[in-house]
Each structure stands twice: as structure tokens, then as C-alpha cells.
């Protein structure tokens, strides 16, 4: 394969995000072009959704709905069947509105007389006041027309997603598509069976989109990046289609899911779909692979790459030790080739911080590779995406920002670091201010004491609008066990400094950590209540602790007082591992209460009440003083 004819196509498979491109293809396409490679990219996740959510697509869905007996139709499907004509008449307008191409439609959508309102609109009932008034008035007031309409349009799309799941493809979701087929799945059998089954409408449309992309770009190599388990099935379907129709195309699998769950890959059937599977940062493995395909490097000199041996049929892992491409030299991401005007700005939750993940087209950029802390016991600290920390100078980062704004015409940035380093953010802020770079940005940090009020104000001046960070379990005992390196009082002061600077703050929260008791959980919720009450945080999310095989907890369970359960024989995915916690706490029951509480806290509800009100069973009284956070904040005044 001569160098001048080598064409590489990077594909985002369904499902990732609908409001902005997942950044992996932008990163790798920009890097490959900087090395003289003819590289292009496609977002088939967005393309598939736009194909399904069109008048033609919904017409095809309607034909399948008509074949389902009424007695077997779910409420969403039954409502769709009853209002089919209204859906077909409104879908194009709603998509155009959410793409920002028909903003005046907001008036009709907000009127509540334009859209068919299926089961998902029932969520509005919780907002109706005692007089039966406007259910969204508390959020949007007399104005806020565009946001009000955006929220209603998002509920409309969620109704349609339910119809697609119930009538067309039981695995379908906008984010977690067919996730159970891949997540920590020791056997390839479930995925193989699904790929061998008769294709659904979703599969058929995805196959056609893949073939259309191959026809447009005529690639020699196709890269499929799978960041999540919910994009694995579609990636394999795309590869299956390409192998059937264009067997000469070399297919390569990589991404976050591979880097965490397929490190021990031993399943030969994966290579019926993919010629190569690469681990960790993709720049060096891809350069080596492209050289190999050009005949300039032997197969034994590949880097972090799985292949199938042609003679034995067994999986081989080849890793010639070769230095990774320095973070400062990976080049600037490019969104060239992606339809930036077609992404959908959604508003599924009314909290102003939460909406950032689904609303708006954000340029994704990394301040530094890896994590400078890399000590948290629940994190995969030994893997490359965490363990190899490298930065770049503020001038290099600012140059990348300038280039991206010039290319996209958009000034919103999401820094996607595991934890952006405070020193790097400070230097970048000074550089952005010196250049008068008028961007808006948000990202993830550790709530460490380096973030003083002065630094928070500097970051705000440079364009910072929001910050997220891990509070995890709001318990000093458990934070120490996690090796988080922060205390509750410190988190309170840091988050308050951000909030006082006009920066929205989101806290990642955790429950079910080893040795966490019911008392720990109630106390943690009390801390969270006080953080909301004192204006330290505006948003949060509770997730269940999961023990992974690559984390310190998974590697040294005895240090955390737990016993790991044996894993089954694994030839495919391996990541999550179950464990026995001697406390015997029912964390699932507690988790439902925590999620209900924080949902209400984000809407200003229940902040004055005893936290026990959220538990429908007897819970211990909190041992935390009700003014604990307020007292911690006195040092800021």
C-alpha cells in the first residue's frame, strides 16, 4: 500500500452524544494529518439518529408498529400509533429547531399545542403547583421561551426513543445502546449471537450509512473508536458490513472501552470483524500499523496491538517498546468533515449545570494527558489514560484553541481531562487573557486547596463558566480510605470560591464504597444538603461504586476490608468485579433515596428538611452538625 494512496477514515459509532462530536476522531484525524496522512472522519452516531428521526424514518417505524398487536404495545408505542400523523408532521421541524436552524418554532412548541405529548411528558406533572399553574414557570418564568421549547422538544425525542426501543430494536437507547452485550462481558457469545441475528431496522440503516461513508471516502483503513460499552455493538455491526462488502479495507478497533475492558483479549472471533485492536493512546500504535500496512515495518514491530495469528488462529499481542508521541506533539484536533451544524442541542434536565452535557456544541480539548494525582483507590490509576501524565505549555494550548475557533467558528470549550491541573489552568488563563481570547470553557478538576478565591476569579475572567469535580463519598474517613487527598471542609471552601466567582459547580458523588455504613451514607447526604444550602454546589450526581480489576481496590481488596468474588473464565471483556462487603448494607435501596434527594436539591426543594425524609425506611439521625459547612466557610470571609 503506497504512502500516497493510504487513506484513513475514523468513525464515531452509535451511540455517543447528540449535541457535539465525541472527540476521539477529531484528535486522531488532526494528528494523522499533521503526519501527512490522508485522514477523514464521520459521525455515524449522529447520522443514524437523524436518519431514524426523519419523516421517512418514522414512516418506516410506523409500519413496524402497525404489525404489533395492540395488546402487546407499550404505552409509548400505543401513543405513537394513535398520533402517527402528528409525529410525521412535526419531526422535521423539531429537528431543525434543535439544530438551531428554525428558532422561531419555539413559540409553537412552547404553546403545548404543537407537539404530541406522550408518556415522557408525565415528568412535568411533578412541577404543577397547587393551583394547577404553569408546570415550567418556576424554571423559565415568563421569558425563557427557547429553553422551555427545547425541554419540551427533548421530551418528545425521548418518547420516540422509547418507541424505537419497544417496537424496532429492544437494545436501542440514545446513549447506552446494547450496552449489556459488551460491558464486563466475559464471553463474546452474546455479542456474536446478536451480530448473527437478522438485522433490525436500526441495523439496516446503520449498514447503509457505513457503506455510503465507504463510498464517499474509499478508505484503505477504517478506525472505529469505542469509548463506552454502549458503542461496541454498533462498531461491530459497521465492521461486519465493511468486511462483507469491502473485505480489502483494514478495520481497527480502539478507544476507552478497549483500553479498560479488552486488555486481556483472547477471543479469536473478534478478528472476524477487526483486523487489529490497539490499546491506550492511539498515536504511536497507528503510526506503526500504517507503516506495517505500507510494507515498511514487520508485524513483529507493531505497538500495543492485538492480531490473530494466520497459522494457529490464536490471538497475539504485539508490543514493540517504542516511546509514545509526546502530548505537546500530538497536533491540534480537527472537526473538518463533521456536520457541526447538524448536532442537536437537548435540554433533558432543567438544572443549569447539568444541561452542559447535552446542550450546545462544545469543542473538546485536553489540557494534559493523564492525571497528575493518580492516587484515588477507585480509579484505574495504572492504565495509560490515568497513569501517564504529560502536559503542554500554555502557549501550545492557546494556539490549539485559536486554531479550533478559526476552524469551527465556535468559542465554547469542554476540557475533558480526568482532572485538569491547577497550575496548567492558571498558566492557560493568563495566556488567554493576554491574547484577549474570548472563549467560554468548563472542565473537571480535583477540589484541592490550590483553587483559592483568587485563582477561581482568574479562571472566571479567562472564560470558565463551570467546574465539575469528585467529592465521592462526603465522609472524611472514606475520603482518606480512597486516598482522595481532600477533606469535606476543603471541598466546601474550594467549591464556594468557584461559586462566588460566578462559576457553576457540579459534584460527582459515590455510594457503596467498601465499608460504607448506613450512618456514613446519611451523614454524606447531610454534607451534600449543606453544600447546596450554602451555595457551594449547584449540581450533583450519585453513582454506585464499581470495583474494577485495574483499580487499587480491585488489586488489593484486603486493604479495603472486602473479598472479591471469583471472575468467570474470560476471553472477551473484563473490568467490573463483584465483591463481598462485611457491612452487609443494602446500597441499592439507599441509592434510590440518594438520587431522589439530589434531584430535589438541584431544584431547591427540601434543603431545610431533615435528610431522613428521603428514606422510606428507618434511617439513623445524622451525626453531622447542621452548621458544619457554614462554619468551614467562615475562613473565606
N, C-alpha and C positions, 0 to 999 in steps of 0.2 A: 504494500500500500504506500505509494509515493507520498512524501510530505505535502506536496502542493495540492493533492486531491483529498486529503484526510479531512473529513467533515464530522463534527461532533454536535449532537443535539442533546441538550439536557431537558428533562421533562419533570414537571411537578405533577405527580399523580393525585387523583382524588383520595381522600379529602384532606385539605389543609385549612386554608382560610378563604373567605369570600370577599373580604374588604381590601386585601392587599396581598401581593405575591409572597409566598414563603421564600425566604432569601437564599436558599441553598443554590438554586440555579443561577441567580444573579451573581453570587460570589464566584462560582466556578467558571461561569461564562466570561466574567471580567478577567479572571486570572488566565484562562486559556488564551483569550485574545491578546493579553499582554505578552504571551509567549509565542505569538504568531500563529496560533491555531485557528482555523475557520470554525467558530463555535456559534451556535444559536440556541434558543430556549423557547419552550412552550409551556403554558399553564393549562393542562388538560383538566385540572380540578375545576377551575372557573368555566372552561369551555363546556364541560359536561353539565354543570348546573344551568348555564344559560341555554343549553340545548333542551334540557328537561323542562325548565321554566320558561317556555315559549308557547305560543298558541298551538303550534304544531306538536310540540312535546306533550302538552296537556291533552291534546286530542288523542294522542296515542295512549296516554294514561287512561283517559275516559273509556276507550274501547276495552281495555283490560278490566276496568271497574265494572263495566256492563256485564262481563262474564262471571262476576262473583254473585252468588245468590244473596238476596237481601238479608237473609237470616245470618249470613256469615260476614257481613260487612261491619267494620268497626265504626264507631261514631264519626270519625274523621272521613272515612270513605263514604259513608251514607250521606253526610252533609255535602261532600263534593258531588256525589251523583245527583242530589236534589238541586244543586246550584251550579251545575256544569257550565251553562251558558254564561253566567256571570263571571265565572273564573276565566273562561276563554276570552271574554270581552275585556277583562281588566288586567290580565297578566302582563301584556306588553307595556302598558302604561306604568304599572308598578315597578317593573324592572328599570324602565327609563328614569323614573323618579329616583330610585335608589342609586342609580348610576350618576345622578346629578344632571341628567340631560333634559328633564322636564319638571323643573322645580315648582311650577305653578299648579301642578296636580295636587300639591299638598292641601289646597283648600278643599278639594272634593274628598280626598282621603280622610282628612280630619273631621269632615262633616258626619262621619259614621253612617252615611247613606250610600256610599260608593262601593265599598268592598263587601264581599260575602264574609260574614264573621262566624267562623267555625269554632270548634271546641277550644282552641288555644286562647280565644278572646275571653274565655271564662276567667282568666287570670286577672282581668280588670275588675272583677266583682269585689276583690278584696279592698279596692280603693274607694268604693262608693261610701259616701258619708251617710249619717242618719237621716238626712232629708232626701237622700237619693240623688244627690247632685252630681256634678261632673266628676267622673272617676279619675281623670288625669289632671284635674285642675290644680291639685296640690303640687304636681311636678312641673307643669308647664305654664300655669296661670292663664291670663287672658291672651298672652302672646305665645311664643314658643311653637308657632304653627308648624314649622318644618320638622322639628323634633317630634312633636306629637304625631304627625303623619308618618314619620319614619318608624316610630314604635309600632303603630298600627299596621304598617306595611310589613314589618318584621314578623308580627304575629300571623299575618296572612301567609307569609312564606313558610313559617313553622307548621301551619296547618297542612300546607302542600307537602312538606317533608314527611309528615305523618301519613298522608295518603300514599306517597311513594313507598314508604316502608310497609304499609299494611296491604297494599294492592299490587305492587310491582316487584319489590325486592325487600325481603324481610330484614336484610342486613343494612339497608340504606339509612344513613344519617348525614347531616351536613358536615360533621366533624369526625365522629368515631365510626366511620364506615367499615363494617365487617371486622371490627377490632378483635373480637373473640377468636377469630381464625388464626391470629398471629401472636397476641400478647402472651408472653411467657408460655408459649405452646411447645411442649417438649417434642411432640410428634408433628411431622409435616402432613399427616394423613388428612386432618380436617381441611386444610388449605388445598391439598391435592384433590380431594373429593369435590370441593366447591368449584375448582377450576375445570374439572372434568364434567360437571353437570351442564345441562342445557343452559345457554346464556339467557339472562333476563333482559328486559328492555334496557335497563341501565348498562348491562354488559355490551349489548349490541351497539348502543350509541357510543360507548367508550371505545369500542373496537374501531368504529368508523372514524372517530376523531383521531385515533392513533394512526390509522392508515392515511388520513388526509395530511397529518403532520409529516409523515414519512415521505409523502409525495411532494410536499412543498419544499422540504429541506434536503431530501435524498442523502441522509447521513450514512456514514460508514460505521459510526459508533453512536449508540444511544445510552445516555446515563439516566438512571432512574433513582432519584433521591427519596428515601422514605424516612421522614423524621419521626413518625408515630406508627403504632400498630394499625391505626385506622387508615393508613395509606398503603399498607402492604398488599392487600388483596388486589386492589386496582393496579398496582405496579406490576404484579404478576400477570394480570389479565392483559395489560398493554404489551408486556414482553411476549406473552403467548401469541398474541395477534401478530406481532412483528416477526416472530420465529416461523409462523405458519406462512405468511405471505412474502417475507423478505428474509429468508434464512441467512443471507450473506451479511446482514447487519450484526455487528457485535453488540451485545447488550451487557450493561454493567450495573450492578446494584450497590448502593451505598447509602449513607445517611445515619441519622441519630438512632433509629431502631436497630440497624445493623451493628452500629458501634457498641450498643449496650447488650443486645439480646442474641446476636449471632456470633459471638466471639469464639464459641466452640463448635461452629458449624461442621456437621459431618454427614449431612443428608445429600446424597448424590442427585436426587430428583430436582433439587433447586436449579441444577445446571441444565435441566431440560428447557429452562426459561432464560437463564442468565449464563453468559459465558464466563463472567468474572464477578466476584464480590469483594469489595475493598473495605478496609477498616480505617476509622479515625479520619483526621484531616485529609481531604481528598487530593490536594495539590500534588504531592510527591508521588503517591501511587498512580495517579493518572498520567503524569509525565512519563513514568516508567512504562506504563501499559501502552501508551501511544507509541513510544519508541519500539516496544516489542512488536506491535502490530505493523510497524513500518519495516520490520526486519533489522532494526538497529540494536536490539537487546534480546538476549536469550530469555526463555521462560524462567530459568532458574534465578534471574536477576530482577524479577518483579518485587514490588514493595507492598507489604501488608495486603496480600491478595490471595483469595481462595480460588482454586480452579478444580476441575475434575480431570483426573488422570485418564488419558485416552486409552491406555492399555488395561489398567486394573479397574477403572470406573470409580475409584475411590476419590474422596475429596482431599486435595492437597493444599496446605497453607504455605505460601512462599513469602519470605520476608528478608530480602537483602538489606542489611543495615545501611541506611542512607539518610543523611540529615534532612529533616523537614524543611520546607520553604519557610523562611522567617516571616513572621506576621507582618513586618514592615514592608515585605516584598511581594505580598500576595496580590497586589494591584487593587484597583477600585471596582466594586461591584457595578454591574450594568444591568439596567432593566430594558435595554433595547430588545425589541421583538415581543415584549409582553404588552397586552392591550390595557394600558393603565387607565383608560377612560371607561372601561367596562366593569371594573370591580364594584361590588355592592356595599354601600355604607349602611350597616344594620344598627339597630338600637334595640337590643333584646332585653336590656336591664336599665332601669332609669337612673341608677347611681352614676354620677358624673365621672368617677374614676373608672368604674367597671366598663363603661362604654368604649374606652380607648382600645380595647382588644378587638372590637368588632366594627367600630365606626371610624371611617376616614382611611385614606390611603397613606400609609406611613412608609418612608424609606427605611429599610432595615440596615443597621450598621453595627459593627462590633468595635468597641473601644480597645479591648485587649483579648487575646486568646487565653482561654482557661480562667482559673480562679486564683487570685493572689492569696486567699486564705486557706483553701483546700484542707480543712480540718474537720468539717462537720461530719458527725458519725453516721448520718443517714444518707450521705451523698456518695456518688461513685468517684471518690477522690483519686483513685488510682488510674482512672481511664484518661485518655489523652485530652478529651474536651474539658476536663476539670484540671488534671494534674500538670499539664504543660502550660505554664504561664509565660506569655510573651506580650510585650506592649509595643506601641509605636509612638513616635513623637507627636506632640500636639500639632505641629505644622503638617505632618503627613496626614493626620486625621482630618484636619481642617481642609487640606487640599482635596481629600476624598469627598468631603461634604460639599465643597464648591462644585466639584465635577458632577456629583449626583444631582444637585439642584439645577445645574445647567442642562443636564440631560432630561430630567423628568419635569422640570418646571414646578416642582412641589417642594415645600420647605419644612414639612413635618418629618421628624426622625424618631425612630424607636431604636434605642441602643439595646441590643439583645444579649448582652453579656450575662454570664451566670451571676456575677457581682462586679459591677464596674468599679475600678479602683478610685478612691477619693483623690489621690494625687494626680492621676491622669485626668479626672474630670475637672479638677481645679486648673490644671495647665490648659486643657482644652477650652474651658470657659474664658480664660484670659485671652487665648488666641482668637476665639470667636468674637469677643468684644473688640479686640484690636483691629480685626478685619471688618467690623460692622456687619457680621454675618447674621442676618435676621431669620434664624430658624426657630422652630418650636421642637422641643425634644423631651423624651421621657425614657426611663430605663430602670434596671434593677440594681440595688446596692445592698450592702450589709449595713445595718443600723448601728454603726460604730461611732465612737466619740469624736473621731476626726471630723465628722459632719457637724461643725459648730454653726451657730446662727450666722456668723459672718460668711462661712462657706455656702450655707444654704442661700443666702441673699445673692452671693456671687453667681451661683448656678441659676437662680431665677432670672437674674439680669441677662445671662447668656442665652436664655430661651427655655429653661427647664420648666415644664408645666406639671409634671407628675413623677412620682418615685414609688417603686414597689420594693419590698424587702421582706425577708423571712423573720418573723417573730417566732414562728413554730409554736411550741407549747409555752404559753406565758407562765412559766414557772422557773424560778432561778435554779432550783435543784435539777430540773430536767434540762435546762439550757446548759448547765455545767456538764451534765452527762453527755449531751450532744456535742460538746466542745464547740458550741456556737460562738463563744468569745464575746457575748454581750450579756447584760443584765436587764431586768424589766425596767428599772429606773433609768438606765442609759437609753433604752429604746424610747421611753416616754420623752426624754429630753430631746433626742435626735428628731423624732417624728414631729414634735411640737415646733422645733426650729424650722423644719421644712414647711409645715402648715402655716406658721406665722409669716413665712416668706411668700405665701400665696401658691405653694406647690401642693397639689393633691397627693395624698399618701395612701397606699394600699398595703395591707399586711397579709402575707402568706401565713396561714395558721395550720397547725397539725394536731391530730388527736390519735390516741392509740399507740404512743411511743412506749417501748419496753419499760415496765414497772410503773406506768402512769396509772394512778388510782382514780376512783370517782372523786375523791376530795381534790386531787390535782386538777381534774377536769373542771369542776365547779369553780375552783379558785382561778383557773386560767380564764374562764368566761367572765369572771368578775373583773379581772385585769383588762380584758378586752372592752367590757362595758365602760370602764373608767377612761380608757383611751379614746373611745368615741365621745363620751360625755365631756371630756376636756379638750376636744378639738385636735387631738394628736393624729388621728387617722380618720379617713372618710370612707374607707372601703376595706373589705377583707374577704378571705375565703378559707374555710376549713376543709382540709383534705385528710384522708385516712393515711396514717403511716404505713408504708410498704417496705418490708425488708428486702433489699436486693443483694445478690450474691457478690457484687463488686464493692459494697459499702463496708466501712469498719464494723457496723453491726452484723452484717452478713458474714464477715470474715472472722470476727472474734465475738461470737454471741455470748460467751460466758462472762465477758466484761460488762454486759448489759442485763444480766440476770435472766436470760431466756435460753430456750433449747430449740434449735432448728429442726424442722421435720425433714425426713429424707426426701430428696428430689427424685422423681422418676428418671429412668434412663432417657437421656436427651440427645437427639441428633439435630434438632432444629433450634427453637428459641429457648433461652434460659436467662431469666433475670429475677423475677419475684420468687421469694421463698417463704413458705409459711413457718410459723414458729409457735411455741407454747410459752405463754407468759404466766408465771405463777400467781399473778394478781387475780386472774380469772374474771376480769372486768368485761362487761358486755359493751364493747366500744361502738358497735353498730347502733345500738339503742341511744347511746349518748350522742353519737354523731348526728343523728336526725334532729336532736334537740339543739345542738350547737349551730347547725345550718339554719334552722328556723330563727334562732336568736339573732344571728349576724345579719340575716336578710332584713329583719326588722330594724336592727340598729342602723343599717345603711340607709334606712328611710326615716330615721329619727324617732322610731317607735320603741317604747319600753325602756328607755335609758334611765328612768328614775326608779324602776321597779327592781325588786329582789330577783336575782338571776334564777332562783329556784322556780320561778313562774314558767320557765321554758321546759321544765322537766315534768312529764305527766305521771311521774312516779316519785316516791320519796327520795329526796336528794339531801345531802348534808348541807348545813349552813356554811357559807364561805368563811374562811379564816382570814381573809384579806380585809384590812380596814377600808372603809368606803372612801376615805380621802387619801389613799396611798399614792395614787398618781398625782393628785393635786399637790401633795407635799413634795414629791420628787421634782415637780416643775418650778418650785419656788426659787431654785438656784438660777433659773433663766431670767428672772425678773430683776 
